[in-house]
């Protein structure tokens, strides 16, 4: 198998830390190059953006993008 690279969007449940999710994904794909854009409090639920492989180099770009809340 080739090197994995890209983004995974996780619907994070309450009670689970962002770091725990990143560690789980890292262990499952046997890769140390896994990170997330933004941190969700363990007591919060919501979308967690996880980068794998070369995509980790774009985390800062994603974090610095303007956030839109009222697109519709």
Buried (B, 14 or more C-beta within 10 A) or exposed (E): EEEBBEBBEBEBEEEBBBEEBBEBBBEEBEBEBBBBBEEBEBEBEEEBBBBBBEBBEEBEEBEEEEEEEEEE
